[in-house]
Amino acid sequence: MAKRKRYFGLSFIWSLIIAIIPVTSWICGAVERICRGHVIAGILQLIPPITVVFWVADIITMIVFRDLTIFA
């Protein structure tokens, strides 16, 4: 079974809670992307107008695919 890409390897529920709360999603998402080698995506996540795009994408992928699939 393939390992799921979630925030810091947490369970689905905790990852979904992190994805829903904007500030934690922005910070944890940036750190998670940088740790996985997507440095540019991690830095872009910290820029305010682009942050909203990543936030919505994280929520949608967590609900639909149960993991982070976009740039993670």
Rosetta constraint file for C-alpha pairs under 8 A:
AtomPair CA 4 CA 9 HARMONIC 7.71 0.50
AtomPair CA 4 CA 66 HARMONIC 7.96 0.50
AtomPair CA 4 CA 67 HARMONIC 5.84 0.50
AtomPair CA 4 CA 68 HARMONIC 7.93 0.50
AtomPair CA 5 CA 9 HARMONIC 6.95 0.50
AtomPair CA 5 CA 67 HARMONIC 5.17 0.50
AtomPair CA 5 CA 68 HARMONIC 5.33 0.50
AtomPair CA 5 CA 69 HARMONIC 7.15 0.50
AtomPair CA 5 CA 72 HARMONIC 7.08 0.50
AtomPair CA 6 CA 10 HARMONIC 6.20 0.50
AtomPair CA 6 CA 11 HARMONIC 7.47 0.50
AtomPair CA 6 CA 12 HARMONIC 7.27 0.50
AtomPair CA 6 CA 15 HARMONIC 6.15 0.50
AtomPair CA 6 CA 67 HARMONIC 5.29 0.50
AtomPair CA 6 CA 68 HARMONIC 5.69 0.50
AtomPair CA 7 CA 15 HARMONIC 5.57 0.50
AtomPair CA 7 CA 18 HARMONIC 7.88 0.50
AtomPair CA 7 CA 28 HARMONIC 7.01 0.50
AtomPair CA 7 CA 29 HARMONIC 7.26 0.50
AtomPair CA 7 CA 32 HARMONIC 6.52 0.50
AtomPair CA 7 CA 68 HARMONIC 7.89 0.50
AtomPair CA 8 CA 32 HARMONIC 6.83 0.50
AtomPair CA 10 CA 14 HARMONIC 6.18 0.50
AtomPair CA 10 CA 15 HARMONIC 6.08 0.50
AtomPair CA 11 CA 15 HARMONIC 6.16 0.50
AtomPair CA 12 CA 16 HARMONIC 6.02 0.50
AtomPair CA 12 CA 62 HARMONIC 7.92 0.50
AtomPair CA 12 CA 66 HARMONIC 6.64 0.50
AtomPair CA 12 CA 67 HARMONIC 7.61 0.50
AtomPair CA 13 CA 17 HARMONIC 6.26 0.50
AtomPair CA 14 CA 18 HARMONIC 6.22 0.50
AtomPair CA 15 CA 19 HARMONIC 6.10 0.50
AtomPair CA 15 CA 62 HARMONIC 7.66 0.50
AtomPair CA 16 CA 20 HARMONIC 6.18 0.50
AtomPair CA 16 CA 59 HARMONIC 7.19 0.50
AtomPair CA 16 CA 62 HARMONIC 6.22 0.50
AtomPair CA 16 CA 63 HARMONIC 7.51 0.50
AtomPair CA 17 CA 21 HARMONIC 6.46 0.50
AtomPair CA 18 CA 22 HARMONIC 7.89 0.50
AtomPair CA 18 CA 24 HARMONIC 5.75 0.50
AtomPair CA 18 CA 25 HARMONIC 5.39 0.50
AtomPair CA 18 CA 28 HARMONIC 7.83 0.50
AtomPair CA 19 CA 24 HARMONIC 7.26 0.50
AtomPair CA 19 CA 25 HARMONIC 4.80 0.50
AtomPair CA 19 CA 55 HARMONIC 7.08 0.50
AtomPair CA 19 CA 58 HARMONIC 6.21 0.50
AtomPair CA 19 CA 59 HARMONIC 5.50 0.50
AtomPair CA 19 CA 62 HARMONIC 7.56 0.50
AtomPair CA 20 CA 25 HARMONIC 6.91 0.50
AtomPair CA 20 CA 59 HARMONIC 6.34 0.50
AtomPair CA 21 CA 25 HARMONIC 5.98 0.50
AtomPair CA 22 CA 26 HARMONIC 6.14 0.50
AtomPair CA 22 CA 55 HARMONIC 6.94 0.50
AtomPair CA 23 CA 27 HARMONIC 6.31 0.50
AtomPair CA 24 CA 28 HARMONIC 5.70 0.50
AtomPair CA 24 CA 29 HARMONIC 7.84 0.50
AtomPair CA 25 CA 29 HARMONIC 5.42 0.50
AtomPair CA 25 CA 55 HARMONIC 6.57 0.50
AtomPair CA 26 CA 30 HARMONIC 6.10 0.50
AtomPair CA 26 CA 45 HARMONIC 6.50 0.50
AtomPair CA 26 CA 46 HARMONIC 6.72 0.50
AtomPair CA 26 CA 51 HARMONIC 6.62 0.50
AtomPair CA 26 CA 54 HARMONIC 7.90 0.50
AtomPair CA 26 CA 55 HARMONIC 6.71 0.50
AtomPair CA 27 CA 31 HARMONIC 6.27 0.50
AtomPair CA 27 CA 46 HARMONIC 7.44 0.50
AtomPair CA 28 CA 32 HARMONIC 5.89 0.50
AtomPair CA 29 CA 33 HARMONIC 6.03 0.50
AtomPair CA 29 CA 42 HARMONIC 7.16 0.50
AtomPair CA 29 CA 45 HARMONIC 7.38 0.50
AtomPair CA 30 CA 34 HARMONIC 6.15 0.50
AtomPair CA 30 CA 41 HARMONIC 7.46 0.50
AtomPair CA 30 CA 42 HARMONIC 4.16 0.50
AtomPair CA 30 CA 43 HARMONIC 6.62 0.50
AtomPair CA 30 CA 45 HARMONIC 5.67 0.50
AtomPair CA 30 CA 46 HARMONIC 6.71 0.50
AtomPair CA 31 CA 35 HARMONIC 6.08 0.50
AtomPair CA 31 CA 42 HARMONIC 6.59 0.50
AtomPair CA 32 CA 36 HARMONIC 6.25 0.50
AtomPair CA 32 CA 42 HARMONIC 7.62 0.50
AtomPair CA 32 CA 72 HARMONIC 7.37 0.50
AtomPair CA 33 CA 37 HARMONIC 6.44 0.50
AtomPair CA 33 CA 38 HARMONIC 5.14 0.50
AtomPair CA 33 CA 39 HARMONIC 6.55 0.50
AtomPair CA 33 CA 41 HARMONIC 6.59 0.50
AtomPair CA 33 CA 42 HARMONIC 5.03 0.50
AtomPair CA 33 CA 71 HARMONIC 6.96 0.50
AtomPair CA 33 CA 72 HARMONIC 5.44 0.50
AtomPair CA 34 CA 38 HARMONIC 5.12 0.50
AtomPair CA 34 CA 39 HARMONIC 4.53 0.50
AtomPair CA 34 CA 40 HARMONIC 7.80 0.50
AtomPair CA 34 CA 41 HARMONIC 7.52 0.50
AtomPair CA 34 CA 42 HARMONIC 5.14 0.50
AtomPair CA 34 CA 43 HARMONIC 7.81 0.50
AtomPair CA 35 CA 39 HARMONIC 7.83 0.50
AtomPair CA 36 CA 72 HARMONIC 6.66 0.50
AtomPair CA 38 CA 42 HARMONIC 6.19 0.50
AtomPair CA 38 CA 71 HARMONIC 6.75 0.50
AtomPair CA 38 CA 72 HARMONIC 7.07 0.50
AtomPair CA 39 CA 43 HARMONIC 6.18 0.50
AtomPair CA 40 CA 44 HARMONIC 6.07 0.50
AtomPair CA 41 CA 45 HARMONIC 6.09 0.50
AtomPair CA 41 CA 71 HARMONIC 6.66 0.50
AtomPair CA 42 CA 46 HARMONIC 6.97 0.50
AtomPair CA 43 CA 47 HARMONIC 7.19 0.50
AtomPair CA 44 CA 50 HARMONIC 6.52 0.50
AtomPair CA 44 CA 51 HARMONIC 7.23 0.50
AtomPair CA 45 CA 50 HARMONIC 6.17 0.50
AtomPair CA 45 CA 51 HARMONIC 4.78 0.50
AtomPair CA 45 CA 54 HARMONIC 6.38 0.50
AtomPair CA 46 CA 50 HARMONIC 7.64 0.50
AtomPair CA 46 CA 51 HARMONIC 6.01 0.50
AtomPair CA 47 CA 51 HARMONIC 5.80 0.50
AtomPair CA 48 CA 52 HARMONIC 7.07 0.50
AtomPair CA 49 CA 53 HARMONIC 7.61 0.50
AtomPair CA 50 CA 54 HARMONIC 6.68 0.50
AtomPair CA 51 CA 55 HARMONIC 6.05 0.50
AtomPair CA 52 CA 56 HARMONIC 6.18 0.50
AtomPair CA 53 CA 57 HARMONIC 6.15 0.50
AtomPair CA 54 CA 58 HARMONIC 5.97 0.50
AtomPair CA 55 CA 59 HARMONIC 6.32 0.50
AtomPair CA 56 CA 60 HARMONIC 6.18 0.50
AtomPair CA 57 CA 61 HARMONIC 6.07 0.50
AtomPair CA 57 CA 70 HARMONIC 7.21 0.50
AtomPair CA 58 CA 62 HARMONIC 5.96 0.50
AtomPair CA 58 CA 68 HARMONIC 6.26 0.50
AtomPair CA 58 CA 70 HARMONIC 7.46 0.50
AtomPair CA 59 CA 63 HARMONIC 6.24 0.50
AtomPair CA 60 CA 64 HARMONIC 5.98 0.50
AtomPair CA 61 CA 65 HARMONIC 5.23 0.50
AtomPair CA 61 CA 66 HARMONIC 6.48 0.50
AtomPair CA 61 CA 67 HARMONIC 6.20 0.50
AtomPair CA 61 CA 68 HARMONIC 5.78 0.50
AtomPair CA 61 CA 69 HARMONIC 6.35 0.50
AtomPair CA 61 CA 70 HARMONIC 7.56 0.50
AtomPair CA 62 CA 66 HARMONIC 4.41 0.50
AtomPair CA 62 CA 67 HARMONIC 4.91 0.50
AtomPair CA 62 CA 68 HARMONIC 5.95 0.50
AtomPair CA 63 CA 67 HARMONIC 7.91 0.50
AtomPair CA 65 CA 69 HARMONIC 7.68 0.50
AtomPair CA 68 CA 72 HARMONIC 5.94 0.50
